[in-house]
């Protein structure tokens, strides 16, 4: 048998004290490739505007027939944040160069107004329009000729985006990728376990995910019905207010509000203390409707089963500590939040928090198990990094399942990311963001004790909601 000198043989069993560090720089060809932006909503278009300002090459891929495609689903909804928080600064500068007049900063736009008065004009600027590719759904992203398992030369290889463009497979190479696809269209299911069951799917004709246009095209669907609204966030509040308005002229309607919160008061938010007046007003108006018994509140309730009997739906679960059936329901409106879609990112090395499905570094700042404050300290490129070099998830998707995202946060995210990709590291590091506070900050550092805080700013190293 041939003797083998193990000391002279490089293998997986080599001494752990020997460490090889290889810093692979992008090839010349990779450096000249575009930055690929996935999703042409508000945050994706803001990324494009920042890239235009810095003279960077990019492509913008959108699965819909137009930019802001998902906004048409909630175009009837009025935002609680005024225009001053809904327009990206780089985008505003580009638009102003072409004669655009910015809306009044204090006005509250609807989703449709956001689209018509801001996003469509931005997308029609030649510098952006020429790089926009519509009707193109991304189905996978990888490193060129390199699967997830391979580490050698990985960082130096360009990204390859695989996309379905009207039934034809297209491939696009990029030096960096910004995923701004959001979470819209990926609603959380009804069950407290978080699992979408056949029972729920079988009742889909009587379940609406999102905020229906109750004063418009969906009006007839709810007149005279018994309706259950599930969820305790701002979407649920908007839905309940619209239903209550419809009930004024149709008193036979019954509105049931189902939540998992321990107390209904937790859903009201900061009310008069909220620095966004319209957001605070949502809570105040719902508070009044509950006090006047226009809305029947069932909380805490954990849904475990759905069934149909004689054209009516029964929602079964645990109310506080006892089993209970909520019977006689005609329609269910689900406002339980959304979750991110990672299906096309399986070949990339992501840094995702297991609980929130947010960027790992952001999780301590936004985890609702820890706090419920909408005030998150400014963050940018550094916090948004993944193990996969030059890949970023921004916007609502960066928050995973956490519900506290504001558009202005996403605008600052992409400003910092684009600065970094353009080589302006100083600008990337300097992250500033002035967000209005919710007026309430509950910090739960133990399973049994909740602490009320005034949300006083504290050092950025602290992971509190008020940082």
N, C-alpha and C positions, 0 to 999 in steps of 0.2 A: 504494500500500500504506500502511496506517495505521501511523504510528510508535507504538511502545510504550516508555514510560519504565520500564525494568526496575527502576530504583531505587525506584519507587513501587509496584511490583507484588509482592504477597506470593506466594511460590511455594516449591516444594521446593528451589529453587536459591538461596534467600536466603542472605545472609552467615552463615557458621557462628558469627560473633561475637555474633549476636543470639539470645538464649536466652529462651524463654518458660517460666516455671515456674508451673504451675497446681496449687494445692493444693485438691482437691475434697473437701469434707466430705460425709458421708452426708446424704441428704435427711432431713427430719423423719420421713417415712414409713419410710425404711430403718432409722432408729434404733430404731423400735418393732417391727421384725421380729425373729423368733427367731434364735438361733444354731442352725445345723443340725449335728448330730453324725451321722456315717455309720459305723455299726457298733456293735452293743451287746455287745461283749466286755468284758473287764476294764478296758481303757483308755477305751473309749467310755462305759461306765457311770461311771467315775471322773470323766470330764469332766462328765457330767450331775450328779453329786453336788456338784461344785465350783460349777456354775452355780446349783443349787438354793440352796446356802449364800449365794451372793451376790445372790440374788433376781433372776437373769437369766432371761428367757424363752428356751426352747429346744424343739427337736424332736429325737427320737432315732430314726433309721431303721435297721432291721435286716432283712436279706434272709431270715433263717431264721425258723423257726416259734416260736422262743423266744430269749431272750437267751443269750449264750454258746453259740450253736448249734454252732460248730466244735469246742468243747471235747468234745462227745460223741464225736468221732472219736478222742480220746486220753484219755478219762476214766479209763482203766485205768492210765495212766502216773502214777507218783509224782514230784512236782516235787522238785528238789534244793534249792530255796530254801524255808525255813520260812515259816509264816504271817506272821511279822513283816514280811516283804518283799512279801507278796502282797495286802495289804489297804491300800487308799487311805485316807489320814487323814480326808479330808472325808467319804468314804463311811462310815467307822467312826463318826464323830460323828453322822451322820444315823441310822444303824442303832441306835446306843446310845439315842437319844431314843425309840425304839420298842421297847425291851426286849431288844435283841439282845445276846447274850453272845459276845464275841470268842473264837475258838479259842485254844488254847495257842500262844503266839508261837514256841515252839521245835519244834512238830510239823510234819512234812512232809505236806502234803495231796496226794491224788491229784487229777487233773483233775476227776473227778466230785464230790469233796468240795469243791473250790473252787467249783463250780457250785451244789451243794446248800446249802452252809453260808454262802455269802457272796453270790454274784452273783444268785441267784434271790430271796433276801430283800431285797436292795437294789433289784432291779427291781420288786418288789411294793410298795415304798413309794409312796403315792399321788402324791407330788410328781414321781416319775419315771414311774410306770405311766401316768399321765394324758397324758404327752408321748411315750410309746413307740408306734411304729408298726411292727408286725411284717409279715413276708411282703412286704417292699418292697425291691426290688433297684434301686439307683441305676444308671442307664444313661448319665447325662450331667450335667455341671454347667457352667453358663456365667454370664456377666453378663447381666442382662436386656436383651434385644434388642441384644446387643453380642457379636460374635464375637471370636476371639482377636486378629485383626488390628487391631481398632479401639482407639485409645488415648484419644480425646477423651471426657471425662466418665466414663471407665471406673471409676475408684475410687468414684465416687458412686452407681453403679448397684448394686442388690441382686443377690445370686446367685439363680439359678433352678436348682433341683434337679429333674431329670427322672427319674422312677422308675416301674418296672413293679410295680404292686400287684395281684397275682393276675390278671395279664393285661390290666389297665387302666392306661393312661398317666396318671400323676399329676404335677402340678407344685407345688413348694413354693418359696416365696421366703424368703430368709434374709439377714441383715446380715453374717454370717460363717459359715464352714464349717470344721469339724474332721473330717478324714478319719482315722478309727481302724479302718479295715477290715483291717489286718494283712496278712499274706502267706499265711495258711493256704489250701491248695487250689491253690496256684500253685507246685508243686514244680519244682525244676530238673531237667532231663532227665539221662539217664545219660551221654550222650556228652561227652567232654572238651571238645568245641567249644561246648557249651551249646545245641545245636540239637536240637529234638524231631523225630525222623525217622519216616518211615512204618514202618521196621523196628521201632523201639521201640513204636510204636502197635499194630503187628500182634501183638505179644507181650504185650499189656496184661493178658490173662487170667492170666499168670504173673508179673506185676510188681505190687508193692504200694508205693505212695508214702506214707511216714510210718512210724509205729510200730504194727505189727499187735498185736492182743490175743492174743498167743501162748499165754498161760496160760488164755485164755477161749474166745471164739467162733471164733477163728482157729486153734485148736490142731491140729485134724485136717489142716489145709492143709499143715502143716510136718512132721508126724511121719514119720520115715523118709526124708526128702527130702535132697537136696543143695541147699544154699541159699547164695546169694551176697548179702552185705550190702555195699552201696556207700555210702561216706561216712565221714568221720573226725570228726564232731562228737558232741555229747552224745546226740542222737537215735540215732545208730548204736550208741553204747555201750549205751544202754538196750535196743535191739533184740538186740544180741549177748548180753547177760546173760540175757535171757528165752529165747533159743534155747539157750544153754548149759545153763540149768536144765532145759529140755525134753529135751535130749540125755542128761542123767543117767539118765533112764528109757528112753531110746531111743537107745542107743549107735551104731546104724547111721546116724544122721544125720551129715551132713558140713556144716561151717560154714566158709565162705570169706569173708574180710574184704578188700574191695578199696578202696584209697585212692589218692590222688594225692600224699600226703605223702612227703617224701624218706625219713623214718624213722618207724617205727611209734611210737617213743617220743614223737613230737610230739603224738600223739592222747591220751596219758595225762594231759596237763594238769599241774597243780601237785601232784596227789596229796595227800600229808600237809600240804603247805604251803598248800593252798587254804583260804581263810577260810570257805568254805561246805563244811562237813564232808562232806555227802552228795555234792556235786559232786566233791570230791577222791576220795571212796571209789569213784565210778564208774571213774575212771582206774586206781585201785589194783586193783580186781577184774578189770578187763580185762587189766591187766598180768600178773596171776597166770594168767589163762586162756591167754594167749598163751605164757607161759613153760612151761605144762604141755601145750602143743600141742593144747589142746581147740579152738583156732581156728587155721585156716590163714590166714596173712597174706600178701597180695600187694600190695606197695607199693614204689616208686611205679608205678602202672599207669594208663595213659590209654586209656579205652575209645573204640574207633573204629567198632565194628561189632557187631551182634547177628544171630544166625541160629539156625534150628531144624533139627535133624537127628534123626530117629527119636524124636520127643517130648522130646528133650533140647535145652537151649539152649547155644550156644557164644558166649562173650564174647571178642571179638578186640580187640587193641590193642597198645600198646607197654609192655613191662615194662622199666623202667630205660631201656635204649637198644635193646632187641631186640624184634621182633615176637613175639607169643605168643598162643595160643588157650587159653582156659580152658573146658574141655569138661565135659559131663555134668551140667549144672546144671538143676535142676527149677524152682526159684523164685528170683526176685530181689527183694530189699527195698531200696528206694531211699531213702537218708537223706542226700541231697546238698544240703539246704537249700532255701529258697524264694526267690521273686522277687516284687516288687510288681506290682500290676495298675494301670496308668495309663490303661486303655482308656476310662474314663468321665471322664477329666480332660483330654482333648485340647483343649478350648476354654479352658483356663486357662493362665496363664503361670507355669510351674513353675521352680524353681531346684534342679535335680537333677544330682548328680555323674554323669558319663558312665560311670565304671568301676563304682562300687558301687551306683548307682541309689538312693543315700541322699540326704537333704537335703544340699545342696552344702556347707554350713558344717560338717556333721558328718563328712564324708568323711575329712579328715586324722586324725580321732580314732579311726576304726573300720576303716579300710581294711586288710584282712588282708595285702595286699601289703607293707605297711609294718610291721605288728606283729600280734601274736596275743593281746594282753592284753584281758581282759574288763573292765578298769577304765577307764572313760571319765569325764573330768571333768564336773561338773554343768553342765547346759545347759538353757535354757528358751526362752521366746518369741522372744527376739532371734535365737538360732541357728536357730530353726525357721521363720523368715520366708521367704516366696517373693516373687517379683516381683509376684504377685497379692496385693494388699492384703487382709488379714483372712482369708486361706486358710492352713490349717495341716495338715500331715501329721504324725501323732503315733503313738507306740507302735512296734511291730515294723516297720511300713511305713516309718517315718522312717529306719530303718537300711538300707533297701533290701535288698541281697543279703548284707550283713554278718551274721554269725551270733551276735553277742555280746550281744544285747539281754536285759535283765532287766525284769520287770514294774515294779519300783520306779522304774526310769528313766522309764517311760511315765507313772506317776502324778505324778512331779515335772514332767514336760513339760506335762501338762494343767493342773496347778495354776498354773503360770506363764502359760500361754496364756490361761486363763480370767481370771486377775487382770488381764491386759492388756486383754482385751476389756471387762472391767467398769470400766476406767478407773483401776485401782489399779496405776499404773506402778512404784511403789516396790516393791510385793510381787512384781511380775513380774520385776524386775531381780534381786531377792535370791533366788538359786537355790542350794539346799543339798541335797546328796544323799550319804548314807553307804552306799556299796556295798562288799560284801566282795570282796577281791582274789582273783584266781585262783591266785596263788602262782608264776606264771611270766609273763614278759613278754619276748617276743623282738621286738627292733626291727631291722628290715632297711632300712637307709638306702642300700644299694647292691645291685646284682644278685648280688653274689658274697659279700658278707660279712654275717653275722648276729651281732648283739651281744646278749648276755644282760644283762638289767637286773634290779635288785631291785624295780623299780616304786616307787621313792621318790617321793613327791609333789613336783612341780615347778610353777613358775608357770603360770597358766592360759593364757598366751600361747603356750606351747610346744605343738606339735601331737603330742607323743609319746603313746603309749598309756597312759602312767602319769600323765598330767596330770589 
